[in-house]
Amino acid sequence: MKRFGFVVGALAAGTVFSAVIFAAHAKVDDQAAIRALEARFVAAFNAKDVDGIMSCYVPDDSLVAFDVIPPRQYVGAKAYRKPWENFLNSVTAARVEMSELRVTTEWSVGFGYNIQHVIATDRDGKAVDFTLRTTDGYRKLKGQWLIAHEHFSVPVDLASGRADLASQP
């Protein structure tokens, strides 16, 4: 009887150990997948590819995004596509550089934050240069990580009440 208890205990310990190892490995894989998602976003932005950009987001009305331009809140992928189209159509060239990407995942949800430095040229040839702080909430749907919530922000100069678009972290 003691031997049976030992065997059951050893099996239980092995199962727990395996689950911990698998969970740790899954987290690393999930974080790598989200980093790849963010790299696809950067590539699509730099190519001015709105379809590529939107492929990084959940494709339905569960998407919520807080932007720095009015109306500042967008609900649903269809609504969020419009400001991307408007921005990309307002510039002749655009480039984003992402830095300081940090990602955390747990099961099928995650969050991350990063700094995005945008350099563009508007239709009149004027240089556009600003830095955004970005926070993304991710959901894993059908094995694929997508952005389900996005929040862009910029620091504010409290003395003037104006956005500080050139601020660096």
ChimeraX attribute file (.defattr): number of C-alpha atoms within 10 A of each C-alpha:
attribute: neighborCount
match mode: 1-to-1
recipient: residues
	/A:1	6
	/A:2	7
	/A:3	8
	/A:4	9
	/A:5	10
	/A:6	11
	/A:7	12
	/A:8	12
	/A:9	12
	/A:10	12
	/A:11	12
	/A:12	12
	/A:13	12
	/A:14	12
	/A:15	12
	/A:16	12
	/A:17	12
	/A:18	12
	/A:19	12
	/A:20	12
	/A:21	11
	/A:22	12
	/A:23	14
	/A:24	12
	/A:25	12
	/A:26	15
	/A:27	16
	/A:28	14
	/A:29	13
	/A:30	24
	/A:31	21
	/A:32	13
	/A:33	15
	/A:34	27
	/A:35	17
	/A:36	13
	/A:37	19
	/A:38	21
	/A:39	14
	/A:40	16
	/A:41	22
	/A:42	19
	/A:43	17
	/A:44	20
	/A:45	22
	/A:46	19
	/A:47	15
	/A:48	21
	/A:49	15
	/A:50	18
	/A:51	13
	/A:52	16
	/A:53	20
	/A:54	20
	/A:55	16
	/A:56	21
	/A:57	25
	/A:58	22
	/A:59	15
	/A:60	13
	/A:61	14
	/A:62	13
	/A:63	21
	/A:64	22
	/A:65	23
	/A:66	19
	/A:67	19
	/A:68	14
	/A:69	10
	/A:70	9
	/A:71	9
	/A:72	12
	/A:73	15
	/A:74	21
	/A:75	15
	/A:76	18
	/A:77	20
	/A:78	13
	/A:79	16
	/A:80	20
	/A:81	16
	/A:82	13
	/A:83	16
	/A:84	18
	/A:85	14
	/A:86	10
	/A:87	13
	/A:88	20
	/A:89	14
	/A:90	15
	/A:91	18
	/A:92	14
	/A:93	18
	/A:94	20
	/A:95	19
	/A:96	20
	/A:97	14
	/A:98	19
	/A:99	11
	/A:100	11
	/A:101	14
	/A:102	14
	/A:103	19
	/A:104	16
	/A:105	20
	/A:106	13
	/A:107	11
	/A:108	14
	/A:109	17
	/A:110	22
	/A:111	20
	/A:112	21
	/A:113	19
	/A:114	18
	/A:115	21
	/A:116	21
	/A:117	18
	/A:118	17
	/A:119	16
	/A:120	20
	/A:121	16
	/A:122	16
	/A:123	12
	/A:124	9
	/A:125	11
	/A:126	11
	/A:127	13
	/A:128	13
	/A:129	15
	/A:130	16
	/A:131	23
	/A:132	24
	/A:133	18
	/A:134	19
	/A:135	22
	/A:136	20
	/A:137	21
	/A:138	25
	/A:139	23
	/A:140	18
	/A:141	11
	/A:142	7
	/A:143	9
	/A:144	15
	/A:145	23
	/A:146	25
	/A:147	27
	/A:148	25
	/A:149	21
	/A:150	21
	/A:151	18
	/A:152	20
	/A:153	17
	/A:154	19
	/A:155	16
	/A:156	13
	/A:157	12
	/A:158	9
	/A:159	6
	/A:160	8
	/A:161	8
	/A:162	11
	/A:163	14
	/A:164	16
	/A:165	16
	/A:166	13
	/A:167	14
	/A:168	14
	/A:169	9
